[in-house]
Amino acid sequence: MSRLAHWCLDRAARRWPADIRAEMAREWHAELSEIETRPGGGRRALAYALSLLTSPPLRDSSGAPRGWAETTGSPAPIGALIVAGLLTLGVSQFVALLVALAWPDNYAWPWFAAAVTAAPTAGWCLFAGRWLGRRMPLEPGARFGPATSAAVAPLLMTPALLLPAVTEQDLTYVLALLIGLLVWIPGIALLGVAAVRGRRLFLLGTPLVAALAAAAATLPMALTSDAGLRAAVASLTTGNPPPEFSVIPPGALSSRAFYHLGPWAITLTVFAVLALAFGTAALRPLPERALRPVATGDEPRPRPAVLIAAGATGLALAVIAWACTVAILGPAMPGVSASAPMPGGDGEIYLWVAELRWTSILLAALALLVAVADRRRAVPAALVLAGVLIGADGVLVRLGVHGAGGLRLALLVGGATVALGWTVARGPLAAGSERTVRRRIAVAAVLAAVCVPLLLSQGTPGVNHPYLPSGLRPTTVGLAVLGVLLAAVAAVAVRRHRLPGWVTALVIAVPAALVLAAGLLPVPADSEDSGSAVAGAFVGIPLAVVLVALLRRHRARPRGRTAALWVLLALAGLPGTVVLWLAGAFPGHIAPDLLFAVEGLGYPADGISLVPGAALLVTPIAALVAMRLDGDPARSRPAPARSPGFEGVGLPDQA
């Protein structure tokens, strides 16, 4: 490995001008030799050499080479804009649902219904784009300079715009939208760059670009149809499809799908508002003035050993729960469906086990984030773990693994994925990184406390319970309790305020006991009611508020006022849970739709999925909460009065 690393450095040095090539090579080899002397140095040295070999030949002001980590900037704005696009899709579909409820005959007027849906969604896009653009602009690149945000933003809308076709699992539809996006992305990028460079009138071409993209999207349907042009015209004008689209071919189960892509131009215009608002707002980022926290000396320091123990335990249990659900509980559902009375249908038990798998994956990712919170790549490690487990979940469910052999395979896949995630986390953070660790723990604690107990919302009437697998309810309740414990233990381990031992015990034990009691409440075997386990979900938001209060540095207020404020916020979490249910079930339903598409299922499941949609909605909120833990939000500004433990530092405004 050492010889390969030094060879990579020699190859990297050849890309530099001859007058500095030898000097660069000597410096790099010396740095490489020093890295190899550290624990785990062989792997880190190879990663360092590969970074220099594959990085662009750019130098900073001192002449040192800049690797990909320096040239690509922070991934946070990219992730935030992708999430904003997904939320926009959820908002659009929620508004469309409201329009359908208020106007049941809207299908007869598709253009008018699309326009009514687009108006409030465009308002959301304008707000979200401007808010993100001023607080999280993309780093200016060499090609576009200050217009980088405007040039890249349309590309980041791709996941949200493709999601409806992916969930339909129709290859022709996916291909149609891809062709349309090949027109829309560069077109909106050109308009955005022109607007940023002073040509604002170019923005008037946004509807034209959207219309051209919608017209291009009809190509696959037109080229594969005998009607050709007539099919494309009918798709754009929402007219009647050609007769061939209503005929069931021999051997097929249904006729060919026909998509009216004309109203999609309105959807593209709405998403263009988000991309263009982000790109133009990035020209005027908010000034960065921060209140830098000063250590007070009596503030508890994070306890890495506790975090590793809690995170590793939660990670192992979550992966085991996922494997058992994939190989044992899921395959048992057809038998339950065949033998149980099933009043109201059997779809709810299939949704129950699907939600159980997804919650296990979410909890595993959060547990890994807690365990490696003091590592440099903790967040990418958690994302890699979640992504690989979701893909593995889809493959194993499609293969129909079951029994002891399926369980061993699922555990093997889960263990390998955990090892991969732990490897991605890389080495420890630099000294004095308690602030970063605390922010990461805050995100994990809020997500675990709020989202995981929502699993208790799934259930089935009591008459079906005697037929359920013996491990279904214990696994469900165990995951809910595990999420609460992980959130509480992790937050207490990095708390900002010293707590008496009995208070710490109450913060950890009381929420877990409430969730456990609610989950284990017996359901009468002759009842068609699903029981009262859902009451445990009301613990989540109040617990998250309490944990944030422990992690946050508070302003100086009159005695008792801070405690009263946070108690009121915790009580407000009870009705807030109902709001989260509604938001997770309707605007957030795009998340379970995508997960069902990955699994290739969805048909047997019936009911309301909450955990994936809630996780999508709570993630940006948790990130904002974490950014404000130290009293300096996304746009840090001087406080009216300086509190003890702070030192005001004014930074120059950005140009």
C-alpha positions in Angstrom: 0.0 0.0 0.0 2.9 2.3 0.8 4.5 1.7 -2.6 1.2 2.4 -4.4 0.8 5.7 -2.5 4.3 6.9 -3.4 3.7 5.9 -7.0 0.4 7.9 -7.0 2.4 11.0 -5.8 5.0 10.6 -8.5 2.3 10.5 -11.1 0.5 13.5 -9.6 3.7 15.5 -9.6 4.1 15.1 -13.4 1.0 17.2 -13.9 2.7 20.3 -12.5 5.1 22.7 -14.3 8.6 21.5 -14.5 10.0 24.4 -12.4 8.1 23.3 -9.3 7.6 19.6 -10.0 10.5 18.4 -8.0 9.8 20.6 -5.0 6.1 19.5 -5.0 7.2 15.9 -5.1 9.6 16.3 -2.1 7.0 18.0 0.0 4.3 15.4 -0.8 6.6 12.5 -0.1 7.6 14.0 3.2 4.0 14.6 4.2 3.1 11.0 3.1 5.9 9.6 5.2 4.6 11.5 8.2 1.0 10.3 7.7 2.2 6.7 7.5 3.6 6.9 11.1 0.2 7.6 12.6 -2.3 5.0 13.6 -4.2 3.8 10.5 -1.7 5.8 8.5 -1.5 3.3 5.6 -5.1 3.8 4.5 -5.0 7.5 5.1 -1.8 7.9 3.2 -3.2 6.1 0.2 -6.3 8.3 0.3 -4.1 11.4 0.5 -2.1 10.3 -2.6 -5.2 9.4 -4.6 -6.7 12.8 -3.7 -3.7 14.5 -5.2 -3.6 12.2 -8.2 -7.3 12.9 -9.1 -7.5 16.5 -8.0 -7.5 19.4 -10.5 -4.1 21.2 -10.8 -5.2 24.3 -8.8 -3.2 26.1 -6.3 -4.1 28.4 -3.4 -2.5 31.7 -2.7 0.5 30.0 -1.1 1.1 27.8 -4.1 -0.1 24.6 -2.4 -2.2 22.1 -4.4 -5.9 22.0 -3.7 -7.6 18.6 -3.6 -11.2 17.8 -4.4 -12.3 18.5 -0.8 -11.1 22.1 -1.2 -12.2 22.7 -4.8 -15.7 21.4 -4.6 -16.8 23.3 -1.5 -19.3 22.2 1.1 -21.9 19.7 0.1 -24.4 21.2 2.5 -25.9 23.7 0.0 -26.3 20.9 -2.6 -28.1 18.7 -0.1 -30.3 21.5 1.1 -31.4 22.4 -2.4 -32.2 18.8 -3.2 -34.3 18.5 -0.1 -36.0 21.8 -1.0 -36.9 20.3 -4.4 -38.4 17.2 -2.8 -40.3 19.4 -0.4 -41.6 21.4 -3.3 -42.9 18.2 -4.9 -44.6 17.3 -1.7 -46.1 20.8 -1.4 -47.3 20.7 -5.0 -49.0 17.3 -4.5 -50.6 18.4 -1.3 -52.0 21.6 -2.9 -53.3 19.4 -5.8 -55.0 17.2 -3.2 -56.7 20.2 -1.7 -57.8 21.4 -5.1 -59.2 18.0 -5.9 -61.2 18.0 -2.6 -62.5 21.5 -3.2 -63.2 20.9 -6.8 -64.0 17.2 -7.6 -64.5 17.8 -11.3 -61.1 19.4 -11.9 -60.1 16.5 -14.2 -62.3 18.1 -16.9 -60.2 21.3 -16.7 -56.6 20.0 -16.3 -54.9 23.3 -17.3 -56.9 25.4 -14.9 -56.3 22.9 -12.1 -52.6 22.9 -12.8 -52.5 26.7 -12.7 -54.4 26.8 -9.4 -52.0 24.3 -7.9 -49.0 26.1 -9.2 -49.8 29.5 -7.7 -49.3 28.7 -4.0 -46.4 26.3 -4.9 -44.6 29.1 -6.7 -45.0 31.3 -3.7 -43.3 28.6 -1.6 -40.6 28.2 -4.2 -39.9 31.9 -4.2 -39.6 32.0 -0.4 -37.5 28.8 -0.1 -35.2 29.8 -3.0 -34.4 33.2 -1.6 -34.0 31.9 1.9 -31.6 29.2 0.9 -29.7 31.3 -1.6 -28.9 34.1 0.9 -27.8 31.6 3.6 -26.3 28.7 1.8 -25.0 29.8 -1.7 -22.8 27.5 -3.7 -19.1 28.3 -3.7 -18.3 30.4 -6.8 -16.5 28.3 -9.5 -13.9 29.1 -12.0 -16.2 28.9 -15.0 -19.3 30.8 -13.8 -18.0 32.8 -10.9 -20.8 34.4 -8.9 -23.3 32.8 -11.2 -22.4 29.2 -10.1 -25.5 28.9 -7.9 -27.7 29.9 -10.8 -25.9 27.5 -13.2 -26.1 24.5 -10.9 -29.4 24.9 -9.2 -31.6 23.5 -12.1 -29.5 20.3 -12.1 -30.3 19.8 -8.4 -34.0 19.8 -9.2 -33.6 16.5 -11.1 -34.4 14.1 -8.2 -37.7 15.8 -7.5 -38.8 16.1 -11.1 -37.9 12.5 -11.9 -39.5 11.1 -8.7 -43.1 10.8 -10.1 -41.8 8.7 -13.1 -39.6 6.6 -10.9 -42.6 5.7 -8.5 -44.7 4.9 -11.6 -42.0 2.4 -12.6 -42.7 3.1 -16.3 -39.5 3.1 -18.3 -41.1 5.1 -21.2 -42.3 7.8 -18.7 -38.8 8.0 -17.1 -37.2 8.3 -20.5 -39.7 11.0 -21.5 -38.9 13.1 -18.4 -35.2 12.6 -18.9 -35.4 14.0 -22.4 -37.5 16.9 -21.2 -34.9 17.7 -18.5 -32.1 17.6 -21.0 -33.8 20.6 -22.5 -35.0 22.3 -19.3 -31.8 22.1 -17.2 -29.4 23.9 -19.6 -32.2 26.3 -20.7 -33.0 27.4 -17.1 -29.3 27.5 -16.2 -28.6 29.8 -19.2 -31.4 32.1 -18.1 -30.2 32.1 -14.5 -26.6 32.9 -15.5 -27.8 35.7 -17.8 -30.1 37.2 -15.0 -27.2 37.1 -12.5 -25.0 38.9 -15.0 -27.5 41.7 -15.3 -29.8 40.6 -18.1 -33.0 40.2 -16.0 -35.3 40.3 -19.0 -34.0 36.8 -20.0 -36.2 35.5 -17.1 -39.2 36.1 -19.3 -38.1 33.1 -21.3 -38.7 30.7 -18.4 -42.2 29.6 -19.6 -40.8 29.1 -23.2 -38.0 26.8 -21.9 -40.6 24.8 -19.9 -42.9 24.5 -22.9 -40.0 23.3 -25.1 -39.0 20.7 -22.5 -42.6 19.4 -22.3 -42.7 19.1 -26.1 -39.4 17.2 -26.1 -40.7 14.9 -23.4 -43.4 13.6 -25.8 -40.7 12.1 -28.2 -40.6 8.6 -26.7 -44.4 8.3 -26.7 -44.6 9.7 -30.3 -41.8 7.5 -31.7 -43.2 4.3 -30.2 -46.8 5.0 -31.4 -48.3 4.4 -34.7 -50.1 7.7 -34.4 -46.9 9.6 -33.9 -47.5 13.3 -34.2 -51.2 12.8 -33.1 -50.1 11.2 -29.9 -47.6 14.1 -29.2 -50.3 16.7 -29.8 -52.8 14.9 -27.6 -50.2 14.7 -24.8 -49.4 18.4 -25.0 -53.0 19.6 -25.3 -54.5 17.1 -22.9 -56.7 15.8 -25.7 -58.0 12.2 -26.2 -55.2 9.7 -26.8 -55.1 7.6 -30.0 -57.1 4.4 -29.9 -54.0 2.2 -29.6 -53.5 3.4 -26.0 -56.9 2.0 -25.0 -56.3 -1.5 -26.5 -54.8 -4.3 -24.3 -52.1 -6.0 -26.3 -52.0 -9.9 -26.4 -50.4 -11.2 -23.2 -50.4 -7.9 -21.4 -52.4 -7.1 -18.3 -53.3 -3.5 -19.3 -53.1 -1.1 -22.2 -50.2 1.3 -22.7 -50.0 4.2 -20.4 -50.6 7.6 -21.9 -49.3 10.7 -20.2 -50.6 14.3 -20.6 -47.3 16.2 -20.5 -48.7 19.6 -21.4 -49.4 20.6 -17.8 -45.9 19.4 -16.9 -44.7 22.7 -18.4 -46.4 24.5 -15.5 -44.7 22.2 -13.1 -41.3 22.9 -14.7 -42.0 26.7 -14.5 -42.7 26.3 -10.8 -39.4 24.5 -10.2 -37.7 27.1 -12.3 -38.9 29.7 -9.8 -37.1 27.8 -7.0 -33.8 27.4 -9.0 -33.8 31.0 -10.3 -34.7 32.5 -6.9 -31.8 30.5 -5.3 -29.4 31.6 -8.0 -30.3 35.3 -7.9 -30.4 35.4 -4.1 -26.9 33.9 -3.9 -25.6 37.2 -5.2 -26.5 38.8 -2.0 -25.5 36.4 0.8 -26.3 37.6 4.3 -23.3 39.0 6.2 -21.5 36.6 8.5 -21.2 38.2 11.8 -20.8 35.7 14.6 -20.9 35.6 18.3 -18.0 33.2 19.0 -18.7 31.1 22.1 -15.9 31.2 24.7 -15.5 28.2 26.9 -16.6 29.0 30.5 -14.6 26.2 32.1 -17.6 24.6 33.9 -19.3 23.4 30.8 -19.3 19.6 30.4 -17.3 18.2 27.5 -18.6 15.6 25.1 -18.0 12.0 26.2 -16.8 10.1 23.2 -16.9 6.7 25.0 -20.6 7.1 25.8 -21.4 8.1 22.3 -19.5 5.2 20.8 -21.2 2.7 23.2 -24.7 4.1 22.7 -24.3 4.5 18.9 -22.7 1.0 18.4 -25.4 -0.7 20.5 -28.2 1.1 18.7 -26.6 0.4 15.3 -26.3 -3.4 16.0 -29.8 -3.7 17.3 -31.3 -1.7 14.4 -29.5 -3.8 11.8 -30.7 -7.0 13.6 -34.2 -5.7 13.6 -34.0 -4.8 9.9 -32.7 -8.3 9.0 -35.4 -10.0 11.1 -38.1 -8.0 9.5 -36.8 -8.7 6.0 -36.3 -12.5 6.5 -38.8 -13.4 9.2 -41.6 -10.9 9.8 -42.2 -9.8 6.2 -42.5 -13.2 4.7 -44.9 -14.2 7.4 -47.5 -11.7 6.4 -49.2 -13.7 3.6 -49.9 -16.4 6.1 -51.4 -13.9 8.5 -53.5 -12.4 5.7 -54.8 -15.9 4.8 -55.8 -16.9 8.4 -56.7 -13.7 10.3 -60.2 -12.2 10.0 -58.8 -8.9 8.6 -61.7 -6.5 9.0 -61.2 -3.7 6.5 -58.5 -5.5 4.5 -55.0 -6.8 5.0 -53.1 -3.9 3.5 -52.2 -2.5 6.9 -50.0 -5.4 8.0 -47.9 -5.1 4.8 -47.5 -1.4 5.5 -46.6 -2.2 9.1 -43.6 -4.4 8.2 -42.5 -2.0 5.4 -42.5 0.9 7.9 -40.6 -1.4 10.3 -37.9 -2.0 7.8 -37.6 1.7 6.9 -37.5 2.8 10.6 -34.8 0.2 11.3 -32.7 1.7 8.5 -33.3 5.3 9.7 -32.4 4.3 13.3 -29.2 2.5 12.1 -28.1 5.6 10.2 -28.7 7.8 13.2 -26.9 5.4 15.5 -23.9 5.4 13.3 -24.0 9.2 13.2 -23.9 9.2 17.0 -21.1 6.6 17.2 -18.8 8.5 14.8 -19.9 12.0 15.6 -16.2 12.9 16.4 -15.0 11.6 13.0 -14.4 13.8 9.9 -16.9 12.2 7.6 -19.6 11.3 10.0 -22.5 12.6 8.0 -21.4 11.0 4.7 -20.9 7.8 6.6 -24.5 7.8 7.8 -25.8 8.7 4.4 -23.8 5.9 2.8 -25.1 3.4 5.3 -28.7 4.5 4.8 -28.4 4.4 1.0 -26.8 1.0 0.8 -29.3 -0.5 3.3 -32.2 0.9 1.3 -30.8 -0.6 -1.9 -30.1 -3.9 -0.2 -33.6 -3.9 1.3 -35.1 -3.5 -2.2 -33.0 -6.3 -3.6 -33.7 -8.7 -0.7 -37.4 -8.0 -0.7 -37.5 -8.5 -4.5 -35.6 -11.8 -4.1 -38.1 -12.9 -1.4 -35.4 -14.2 1.0 -36.9 -15.9 4.1 -36.1 -18.3 6.9 -32.8 -19.0 8.6 -30.9 -18.7 5.3 -32.4 -15.4 4.5 -31.8 -14.1 8.0 -28.1 -15.0 7.7 -27.8 -13.3 4.3 -29.5 -10.2 5.6 -27.3 -10.1 8.7 -24.2 -10.5 6.4 -25.3 -7.7 4.2 -26.1 -5.5 7.2 -22.7 -6.2 8.8 -20.8 -5.4 5.6 -22.8 -2.2 5.2 -21.9 -1.2 8.8 -18.3 -1.9 8.1 -18.4 0.2 5.0 -20.1 3.1 6.8 -17.6 3.0 9.6 -14.7 3.1 7.1 -16.2 6.1 5.3 -16.2 8.0 8.6 -12.4 8.3 8.3 -10.2 9.8 11.1 -11.0 11.9 14.1 -11.8 15.6 14.0 -9.2 18.2 14.9 -8.9 19.2 18.6 -11.5 21.7 19.8 -14.3 20.3 17.6 -16.8 19.9 20.5 -19.1 22.4 18.7 -19.3 20.2 15.6 -19.9 17.0 17.6 -22.7 18.7 19.6 -24.4 19.8 16.3 -24.3 16.4 14.9 -25.7 14.8 18.0 -28.5 17.4 18.0 -29.5 16.4 14.5 -29.4 12.7 15.4 -31.3 13.2 18.7 -34.1 15.3 17.2 -34.6 12.9 14.3 -34.5 9.8 16.5 -36.8 11.3 19.2 -39.4 12.7 16.8 -39.5 10.1 14.0 -38.9 6.7 15.5 -41.8 6.7 18.0 -44.1 7.4 15.0 -43.7 3.7 14.2 -46.2 3.0 17.0 -48.9 4.6 14.7 -48.9 1.3 12.7 -51.1 -1.5 13.9 -54.0 -3.8 13.1 -57.4 -4.6 14.8 -57.2 -6.7 17.9 -59.0 -9.6 16.3 -55.9 -10.1 14.1 -53.3 -10.0 16.9 -53.5 -13.8 17.8 -52.4 -14.5 14.2 -49.5 -12.1 14.1 -45.9 -13.4 14.3 -44.7 -13.4 17.9 -41.9 -11.0 17.2 -43.8 -8.2 15.4 -45.1 -6.2 18.4 -41.9 -6.6 20.5 -39.7 -5.5 17.5 -42.0 -2.5 16.9 -42.0 -1.4 20.5 -38.3 -2.2 20.9 -37.4 0.1 18.0 -39.5 2.9 19.4 -37.9 2.6 22.8 -34.4 2.3 21.2 -34.9 5.5 19.3 -35.9 7.4 22.4 -33.0 6.0 24.4 -30.5 6.7 21.7 -31.7 10.3 21.5 -31.7 10.9 25.3 -28.4 9.2 26.0 -26.5 10.9 23.2 -27.9 14.3 24.1 -27.0 13.9 27.8 -23.5 12.8 26.9 -22.8 16.1 25.1 -25.1 18.3 27.2 -24.0 21.9 27.8 -25.4 22.1 31.3 -24.3 20.0 34.3 -27.3 18.0 35.6 -27.8 16.1 38.9 -27.8 12.4 38.5 -31.4 12.0 39.2 -32.3 14.6 36.6 -30.2 12.7 34.0 -32.0 9.4 35.0 -35.4 11.1 34.6 -34.5 12.5 31.1 -33.4 9.0 29.9 -35.9 6.8 31.7 -39.2 8.6 31.8 -39.7 9.0 28.0 -38.5 5.4 27.4 -40.9 4.1 30.0 -43.8 6.1 28.5 -43.2 4.7 25.0 -42.7 1.2 26.4 -46.0 1.4 28.4 -47.9 2.7 25.5 -46.6 0.1 23.1 -47.3 -2.8 25.4 -50.9 -1.8 26.3 -53.0 -5.0 25.6 -55.4 -4.9 22.7 -58.6 -7.0 23.3 -58.6 -10.0 21.0 -62.3 -9.4 20.1 -61.9 -5.8 19.3 -61.7 -4.2 15.9 -59.8 -1.3 17.3 -56.0 -1.1 16.8 -55.2 -0.2 20.4 -53.6 2.7 22.2 -50.0 2.2 21.2 -50.2 5.4 19.1 -50.1 7.4 22.3 -46.4 6.6 22.5 -45.8 8.8 19.4 -46.8 11.9 21.4 -43.6 11.5 23.5 -41.3 12.4 20.5 -41.6 16.1 20.0 -41.7 17.1 23.7 -38.6 14.9 24.3 -36.8 16.6 21.3 -37.6 20.0 22.8 -36.2 19.0 26.2 -33.0 17.6 24.6 -32.5 20.7 22.5 -32.9 22.8 25.7 -30.0 20.7 27.3 -27.8 21.2 24.2 -28.5 24.9 23.6 -26.6 27.9 25.1 -29.4 30.1 26.4 -29.7 33.9 26.5 -29.4 35.6 29.8 -33.0 36.0 31.1 -34.7 36.7 34.4 -34.7 33.7 36.7 -37.1 31.0 35.7 -38.1 32.6 32.4 -35.9 30.3 30.3 -37.3 27.2 32.0 -40.9 28.4 31.6 -40.3 29.1 27.9 -39.0 25.6 27.2 -41.7 23.9 29.2 -44.3 25.7 27.1 -42.5 24.6 23.9 -42.5 21.0 25.1 -46.2 21.2 25.8 -46.8 22.7 22.4 -45.2 19.5 21.0 -48.3 17.5 21.9 -50.6 19.2 19.3 -47.5 19.5 17.1 -47.4 15.7 16.8 -50.8 15.8 15.1 -49.5 18.4 12.7 -46.5 16.2 12.0 -48.8 13.3 11.3 -50.7 15.3 8.7 -47.5 16.7 7.2 -45.8 13.3 7.0 -48.9 11.6 5.6 -49.6 14.1 2.8 -46.8 16.5 1.7 -44.3 13.9 2.9 -45.8 10.9 1.1 -43.3 11.1 -1.7 -40.8 9.4 0.5 -42.6 6.1 1.0 -43.7 6.2 -2.6 -40.0 6.2 -3.6 -39.1 3.5 -1.1 -41.9 1.3 -2.5 -40.6 1.9 -6.0 -37.1 0.7 -4.9 -38.7 -2.5 -3.5 -40.9 -3.0 -6.5 -43.9 -3.5 -4.2 -46.5 -1.2 -2.8 -49.6 -3.1 -4.0 -50.3 -5.1 -0.9 -49.6 -2.2 1.5 -52.5 0.0 2.3 -52.7 2.7 4.9 -50.8 5.9 5.9 -47.0 5.8 6.1 -45.6 8.3 8.5 -41.9 7.7 9.4 -40.3 8.3 6.0 -42.3 11.5 5.2 -41.7 12.8 8.8 -38.0 12.1 8.4 -37.9 14.1 5.2 -39.7 17.1 6.8 -37.9 17.0 10.2 -34.3 16.8 8.7 -34.1 20.4 7.6 -35.7 21.5 10.9 -33.2 19.5 12.9 -30.3 21.0 10.9 -31.6 24.5 11.6 -31.9 23.7 15.3 -28.4 22.4 15.3 -27.0 25.6 13.7 -28.6 27.7 16.4 -27.2 25.7 19.4 -24.5 28.2 20.0 -26.6 31.3 19.6 -25.5 32.0 16.1 -28.1 30.9 13.5 -27.5 30.5 9.7 -27.1 34.2 9.5 -25.2 35.1 12.7 -25.8 38.6 13.9 -24.8 40.5 17.1 -27.1 40.0 20.0 -28.7 43.0 21.7 -26.6 42.4 24.8 -23.6 40.3 25.4 -24.2 37.3 27.7 -21.5 35.7 29.9 -19.5 33.2 28.0 -19.7 35.1 24.7 -17.3 37.3 22.9 -18.6 39.4 20.1 -16.5 39.2 16.9 -17.5 41.2 13.9 -16.5 39.8 10.6 -16.4 41.9 7.4 -19.5 41.7 5.2 -19.3 39.7 2.1 -19.2 41.6 -1.1 
